Amino acid sequence: MPTGTENRARMIEPHGGELVDRTVASDQADELRAQAATLPVVALTEKQIASGALSPLTGFMTRGDYDPVVETMHLDGGAAWALPVTLSVPAGLTADRIALRGFDGDLLAVMDVSEVFEADRRREAELVYRTTDEAHPGVAQIYAEGSTLAGGQVTVFQRPQPGFPALHMDPVETRAAIAGRGWTRVVGFQTRNPVHRAHEYIQKCALETVDGLLLHPLVGKTKGDDVPAEVRVECYRVLLKGYYPAGRTLLSAFPAAMRYAGPREAIWHAICRKNYGCSHFIVGRDHAGVGSYYGTYDAQLIFDEFAPGELGIQPMFFEHSFFCRACDSMGTAKTCPHDSEHHVHLSGTKVREMLGRGEMPPREFSRPEVAQVLIDAYRSQG
Ligand SMILES: [Zn+2]
């Protein structure tokens, strides 16, 4: 097995070549904090994170990056990038330097304002979200933010409190953990839903071909009706404990908020996971979708819009999977020849109803340990 140092050399490079770290050393932090207290303050939303996950970005986008990202999914410098990373500010802001306040109320960073510009958020909605419908949660969010944006380099003097401290790992720490395990090829799995047998099957199919699996549940803001992050994480813990080899999996939190931008968000999720050290990324059906805004496999097809090697990370596409009683195994339409009457299928609504009543779904659908966590969560909600 290679040593950690040798292995780091073979690990996938961060997007753009270098992991960006915009956090200052502790001796400079106090000085910057004192200065920030004298500057105009702009509040951040839960969408905005800074930890190297967004390399090569060093701050919020100026028009020079915003426009090509919206129009062509590339930064000004040519690197692939799928979602605008923007800071909305009050119209008429003239300060050269502003302080950024986290949603817990603390000042966290300063931004050197390169540019204040007016963005066409409707155009952004149309191209990035593929809809201008205000009922789409991601679109509603950008409309609410307003059209005046400020771009510039951000310098962080205090990291925001992680929403999920026990599972918090920055990209640099995740890369070190991967190197320490001797993995070179690592597949990332993003999820905002509880994990059932279908997800387990896909993860394990992918893991068969690589060295390790990074289970990277999103623990930032999601829609109100999604299952809470702590419940989902507990589902992962019991599943890993019972059914995955400990030396092949790494569970940590992805502290981003969902945008529900479907295909564009799948690209963005992949690039972020590359920064965390993943060489491969699982894209299932309707990745990061919401309602019926995106076609079932749009989030897979969008990867074809990039030249080979441009993203660096290799997407792994999966279809809807199920347990087939005739095959007596998990499968998909690609591997099972039988009619759907043989397949164990339960709708999301049906599963929630069963769990709410304290009933176990079939074990071919959900591991009993996982179902129990969900049943307990529903009970405690009353
Ligand atoms: Zn079958």
Residues whose N, C-alpha, C, O or C-beta is under 5 A from the ligand:
A	BS01	ZN	C324 A326 C327 C336 P337 H338
